[in-house]
């Protein structure tokens, strides 16, 4: 018997460093053309690059589509808790 859960499948597809599709996304924590921080199940996914734009985001399906010059993706530990205003300002 197969157990069905509400966990979204996490995957990342990067095409020619210009387009990125990712699954398992719960929300967007921060966004700029150079840095996008995404909240996943228990982790943060930071995408870096230049001229990035979020073309499509569905928190219902957990998918995001990003276009721009993508230079890196890094998962970090965290619960997806938002930083305080002062932590963001003092970075």
C-alpha positions in Angstrom: 0.0 0.0 0.0 1.3 3.4 -0.9 1.2 6.2 1.7 0.2 9.6 0.3 1.7 12.7 2.0 1.4 16.4 1.5 5.2 16.8 1.2 6.2 18.5 -2.1 8.8 16.8 -4.2 12.1 18.8 -4.2 14.0 18.9 -7.5 16.0 21.5 -9.4 16.5 21.7 -13.1 18.9 24.4 -14.5 19.0 24.9 -18.3 22.1 26.6 -19.8 22.4 28.6 -16.6 19.5 30.8 -17.9 16.4 29.0 -16.7 15.6 27.2 -13.5 12.7 25.1 -12.4 12.4 23.9 -8.8 9.9 21.8 -6.9 9.2 21.5 -3.2 9.0 25.2 -2.7 6.8 26.5 0.1 7.4 30.2 -0.1 9.8 32.9 -1.2 11.6 34.5 1.8 13.6 37.3 -0.1 14.0 38.3 -3.7 16.3 40.5 -5.6 17.7 40.3 -9.2 21.0 38.9 -7.6 19.6 36.6 -4.9 16.5 34.6 -4.3 15.9 32.8 -1.0 13.3 30.0 -1.1 11.7 28.1 1.7 11.6 24.3 1.3 10.7 21.6 3.8 13.1 22.3 6.7 15.7 24.1 4.5 16.4 27.3 2.7 17.5 27.3 -0.9 19.5 30.3 -2.0 19.8 31.0 -5.7 22.4 33.6 -6.8 23.0 35.2 -10.2 22.3 38.4 -12.1 19.1 39.8 -13.6 16.9 37.0 -12.2 13.2 37.2 -12.4 10.5 34.9 -10.9 8.4 34.0 -13.9 6.0 31.6 -12.2 5.4 30.6 -8.6 2.8 28.2 -7.3 2.8 27.5 -3.6 -0.1 25.1 -4.3 2.1 22.8 -6.4 5.4 23.9 -4.9 6.9 24.9 -8.2 8.9 28.0 -9.2 10.3 29.1 -12.6 13.2 31.6 -12.6 14.9 33.2 -15.6 18.2 35.1 -15.6 21.9 34.4 -15.3 22.0 31.7 -12.6 25.4 31.3 -11.0 24.7 29.1 -8.0 22.2 27.2 -5.7 22.9 26.4 -2.1 20.8 24.6 0.5 21.2 25.7 4.1 19.9 24.4 7.3 16.9 26.2 8.7 13.3 25.8 9.3 12.3 28.5 6.9 11.8 31.0 9.7 12.0 34.6 8.6 14.9 36.7 9.9 14.2 39.7 12.0 14.2 43.1 10.4 17.4 44.1 12.1 19.3 41.0 11.0 18.3 41.7 7.4 19.3 45.4 7.6 22.7 44.6 9.3 23.8 42.1 6.6 
